[in-house]
Amino acid sequence: MNEALHIEPFFHDATGTWSYVVHRGIDAVVIDPVLDYDARSGRVSTESARHLLAYAVERGLTVHRILETHAHADHLTSAAFVRAHTGAPVAIGHGIRSVQAHFADMFQLASDDPALHDAFDALLHDGDVIEAGALRIEVLATPGHTADSLSYRIDGNVFIGDTIFAPDIGTARCDFPGGSVEQLYASVQRFYAMPDETTLWLCHDYPPAGRERRASVSVGEQKRDNRMLDGDTSLEAFAEARHARDAGLPAPNLLYPSLQVNIRGGRLPQEDAHGRRHLSTPLRIEAPAEGL
């Protein structure tokens, strides 16, 4: 008889991000690990990732894979750090190539730069199956928030990235490059076609005052209660609500630092001649700009 599946969530307070160690017996995968970054000081640390790794070491786990649900725009990934300490390959959706292509010029990277081309060990497609020891993981392409968005199904559990949030929050935004309201709607319908007892594991939670943070929600609860896209919401109604909401959203606080690191698979920019590393912020100068 198979051993029970165990899912250990880790919450990153600064960015509202959930990461996971999923294991059966000693076989494990890590999903969406976070790198600590303070934008005000430029300080980068690995405390959160080390906490996650300590959990694996204490239980004698073998980490077979590091799985990214997409190239996040609101936190930095620690996938490269976790890879260096476990030897586990890093995987992401094949749509990362279009994300990299869009942002390469912005960050002054050639499209064929090895920092991009070799950033990930595996690019995954819808329907792929990952065998990780005792774990069998089905890959679901769930685009809409981003072109590279994936979800990972393990037994009756689906790790859904930013596709949908807790019911009182709603769904992901669709105004990033490669985003699509129509694709996001279709991706959520894939979840809603699953049995109501299926557990959806979130990548973020931003609980309003008085509510405890949540790592998971059932398909049935989402279909009944999601404020933007419940089981009866039409594509037309969702598109109208999502476009209106996105039009008023600011860019994520860590948009440019996150993408510079995340399209490289979690690797920081190379050191300059003085041993320093730099993250850049593209400026948008509005007219009139005389004297700047």
VENHURA-V546726 format. One line per field, one symbol per residue. ss: DSSP state (A for helix, B for strand, O for the rest). phi: phi as a letter, one per 20 degrees, with the letter a starting at -180 (. if undefined). psi: psi as a letter, one per 40 degrees, with the letter a starting at -180 (. if undefined). A space follows every 10 residues. Layout:
# VENHURA-V546726
ss->???
phi->???
psi->???
This chain:
# VENHURA-V546726
ss->OOOOBBBBBB BBOOOOBBBB BBBBOOBBBB BOOBBBBBOO OOBBBOAAAA AAAAAAAAOO OBBBBBBOOO OOOOOBBOAA AAAAAAOOBB BBBOOAAAAA AAAAOOOOOO OOOAAAAOOO OBBBOOOOBB BBOOBBBBBB BOOOOOOOOB BBBBOOBBBO OOOBOOOOOO BOOOOOOOOO AAAAAAAAAA AAOOOOOOBB BOOBOOOOOO OOOOOBBBAA AAAAAOOOOO OOOOAAAAAA AAAAAAAOOO OOOOAAAAAA AAOOOOOOOO OOOOOOOOOO OOOOOOOOOO OO
phi->.ffffccdec ddgfcmdddc ddbcmeebcd clfdefbdff dmfdbdgfff ffffgfffdm edeebdddfa efdcbeedgf ffffecmffd cbfffgffff ffegffdldf fdggfefdfc ebddcgnfcd ecmeedceed fcfpfbfdfc ccdclecced legbdggedo cffcefgnfb ffffgfffff ffeeggeged eeebbcffgn dffcebbegg fffecffdbe fdfegfffgf fffffffdef fggdgfgffg effemnefgf fefdmddcdd cfedeeffcg nf
psi->hiiihhhhih hhddefhhii hhihbehiih hfiihhhhdd eehhifdddd ddddddddef ihhdihhhdi hieeiiifdd ddddedehih iiieeddddd ddedddefhi dehddddedi dhhiiheihh hgbehhhhhh hgiddidehi ihhhbfhhhe bediaidedb iiieeiheih dddddddddd deeiidehhh hidihghihe hiihdiiidd ddddehddga eehidddddd dddddddehi iidfdddddd ddeefehiii iaeeeiihhi hhihhiiieh e.
